[in-house]
Amino acid sequence: MSYAEEYARSIATPDAFWQEKAEALPWFKAPRTILSKDDNGIHRWFSDGEMNTSYMALDHHIKAGRGEQKAIIFDSPVTGTKTTYTYLALRDEVALFAGVLQQQGVVKGDRVVIYMPMIPQAIIAMLAVARLGAIHSVVFGGFASHELAVRIEDAQPKVIVTASCGIEVAKTIAYKPLVEEAISLSSFKPEACIVYQREQLHATLGDTDVDWDEAMAVAEPVACTAVLATDPLYILYTSGTTGKPKGVVRDNGGHAVALKYSMSAVYDMKPSDVFWAASDVGWVVGHSYIVYGPLLQGCTTVVYEGKPVRTPDAGAFWRMVEEYKIKTLFAAPTAFRAIRKEDPDANLIEQYDISSLNTIFMAGERLDPPTYLWTVEKTGKPVVDHWWQTETGWAICANLTGIESRPTKPGSSTLPVPGFNVQVLDPMGNTLPPGEQGAIAIKLPMPPGCLPTIWGDFDRFTQSYLKAYPNYYTSGDGGFKDEEGYVFIMGRTDDVINVAGHRLSTGEMEEVVAAHPMVAECSVIGVHDSLKGQIPVGLVLLKDGAQISEEELQKALIGMVRKEIGPIACFQRAVIVPRLPKTRSGKILRKLLRQIADNHEVAVPSTIDDPASVPEIQSIMKQQGLVKSDR
């Protein structure tokens, strides 16, 4: 079947299309109601189906005779550790850890926060939570205590699972003190904290702490709990335009159907193929394509601890491909920009046999044409730029290598994936013709796997995604389609920036910067960076009489952002300005500041209170090298 036929069928008859895809999975009770609406009027998939995601990802494959096949390959250059887990061994570890969680009182519907480095125990914990029908919320191990506390406060977990430490290149980070501080900052207190002790650093345990190994030694394995397809599998927090992150909810049934379909249709993966998503389990890519997608498809997934493109190991990607016969590699464009910077002539690629590699996928940020063309030329492999979001859980647009590969166009994420009715709209909600830029929106119903709500805040869900255009999901991204229907994503339309493939809220950073005693007002914007895509920069207006140098202020603000948000924010620059452009009602014109940074032609709005502030800010930003120069 061609792409056009597959896509048309998914839009014309979504019920029949997704019922067929659901039949590829082992349900406890196959769904009869394929598409319906819940009490909030939101479309839901497979509402009467009963299943368990952990069963589908592990037990099912063992029953099918693939128990001795590798499920996980773990490679940690930062500790010099390599190990593998078969499907049988992984299932046994997961069943035992589910017993540990059960001993701590975790039952169906409870939340468990997982704050772990990139080690197999993180995946074991996720699958064990799913096995019990509970809900996991994985928090990226690089986040500071404040960020972890916000998530504990919102998710209200019965238990936290963590490790004694994480390792960043050559630096060991003690996790337990960060967790303890986060619990102290949160008004909600979990009942227990399970700690996996790593040999690089042992944590001191308190009265409510549980040693992972000791608990596993006396635990009994637990069978899978049946859940409804619409029961939540996990909560994953993503940056919003305000300081408070949004808890994206993912259900069990639609998630499993979408990911299994995508592994075949998008990535052309078959059981026993080796898949490497070079990400972290703390992000949506890690959830979907380190853990659930590959295991649902019966593939071997790679878990890598470290930064594969940090010098002096710019050849890590190619070493991994050769060593583990990786078929598909998935990473953010930032990784390939870093490789290109360190090895522009691709000498390292020639040192390895990468013949097993079929396709390279990139996502998480816009893939700039120079990086795309360099990667294609130097590797000799097809490169697929695909676009998706934490909210959707899988690709909205892609080149469907498992159905029909279409010609690529640099700068485009190719065509909408079956199930996603992608439209480009003007401010009035009218569909724009080819070539005209507007808001990228998806006509309802969304396909399986997409969020049905924000955890504990349905009103925020509707305000954030459904209010702007009736009967559409608003992506927050802008772009256009060409005459052939190819989609070009040009950037965010809100105050979320993309730093090395990680979505970060400038509003959250502004709250931290504004807390400095000498700062009167501020705006944090994303500026172009040749390596990371975007980096945050603070434009700061000081209080009258404040005596502080720009260098001293910048050092203080960097420390504050690092403490409150973490090094993941990459906040390294603050500039003192004499004024900020505002509307007559006193709102800072952040959109105008973003346009200046992107080197767009800027018209001074008639509603501005101080027209002279615009050319002044333009001049300062150009002097500081904060304006994109490649236009």
Phi, psi and omega in degrees: 000138180283164175303313184301319180292316180298313182295314181300320180295322182293331181272321184285318182228070185299324180301308182293321181299309185281337172296318178298317181291326180294332182292349179280356184248153180272092179279150168288321176220111184297140181289141173254329176268107187276310181229128179212183176240144179272187183295339178270001181081018181262137178297134177229149183252136170061042192299333181259006178283145178239139188191182171212125185296321179295322176298313181298327185274338186232292187304320182301318182290325178295316178297332180276002176093012181254026183298329182269000176287146177293129175262315182233134166249120179253126181228117182233090178295338180286340176242356183069030185248137172222135177203165178228156174234128170284168177300321180293314180296320179294316179300318181296319177295318180296315180297322178292316181291330172299324175296322176298313179297320179297323176298333178271008175090008181286127179228175180310130178092343176291155177258146176227119176272132181244117181237091192225155169283181181278078179228160183303331181297334176295317179291320178301317180297316180301311183291330178291320176299314179298325181298326181275355185077013177274184188236120178264151173228102182274131179246128181306129185296349178271357181282146179284171184302321181300316180294320176295320180298319179300320182286323175297316180302320185278316185279333181052064183285147173288325185222148169248138175246127181216181176238164180292332181197162168240165183231122177251100184057257182253010185249130178264128182250118177287119182276325187300316177299326178294318179294317180298319178294320179298317179296322179293329180282336183270139176286340177266132182244115175299157183280334183205160175229119179265126187241124173270116183277123177259148185293339181289335179196128178259138180268148172277126185261145179258192186296325182261009180268149181234128177282124183307306185295319180296320180291322179295327183294336182244004183280158173250139180296149184241138177282170183283139175269131178287136176230162172284153178302330183272357176290144182293140172265316181205164170242129177231122185275134180230153183292139173246183181280348173257177182292333185276124179291159181259131180272093179292127180263134177241129179276171183281308190289306180299322178300312182296317181296313183297314184292319178297318178298316183295324180300326179274308189287315184274312190260353178055044181258138178243159178309137181083349173294152182258126184239132177233112169262109185278072182223205181227148181294347178286348180249168183295326177300320179294318177300308188284320192233006161260320187259284197284311184303304181300319183287324175298328181272355181079025180270177170257127182251147182257130175247117187241123177258113181140180177253103189292352180243011175284137174294149006268023186249049180292351177262012185299319179305313186287325174299317180295318180300313180295314187292322187249007178053050182291132180271320184229132179243132183230123179206170177280152177306329178307320181299318183283331172295322178294318178298316180298322180295317184276333185222063188301331180268004177059037179294327182291326179300321183293344181278351185234154176269106181250028183294337179289339186283119179271314189214146172250126177252142176229144178196176178103337178198170181293131176273108181289143183307319179300320179292319178300310184294322178296315183295317178297314183294315188279330180266335185072016182249150173297140177242127180247118172268119178231152188242129173202181187220161172306321184295326183271330178082348178200177193293134172274318178229141181192173169260113189281086186293339179272356179241300178199114178285125179261158177304141181269156175228116180307133181094351181247142173271022175070236193241157178302140176284145177312133182102336181259107179272086188275129179230156175248121189242148171274176183301338180270358179090011178276143178287128182273150178286165179308139176092343181265132183277144177197198179277132177277121181227158181239123181290138179285151003280147171291154178287173177304152175097345182273159185295138174264347181187175168259136184305118176070012185207071181297325179299320178294324176301311181292321180294321185284325193236337189244345188282322189300317182227111180304135179072018176226149166269127179266123187281336187085359177253150176247157179170202182206167171249149173265186185297335180266004179088002176295139184258132177242115178267123186257345178147175181286150175256004180236194184265042173247131180249163185243105182253109180053040177085001181252125179282126182228143182273121174291330177298322179294319178293323179299323178298321180290312181299318182294342180284349178294134186298340181260359182267125177272312179213160179202162170218132175253125180235161174267130177244155183296137175227132187294336181261308187267359182087298175220150170225150180279143175227134178265127171259117194239131174253122184277157174291152178303131177084358180294133180243098179201140178281158179299321180296317180293318179296316181300317179299318181293317182292322177301316179295321180294316180293321179297320181290319186276325184248319180118166181297341179301336181293335180055034178279111184229004189216131173222138183235129177279129180236153182283339179195164178235140180293132183226159169284170180292342177271001174097008180272135178291134183276079183293323179299320179295320178297321177296321179296321177297314181299325179276002177065034173281158169290128186246123174266135180287118182296147179290342182269006183281145183276339185217083185304330183292343182291334184291304178297331179294314178295319177304314181297315181297316183293325177292317178299324182276359180071030183261004181256132180300132189255001187258031176256000000 
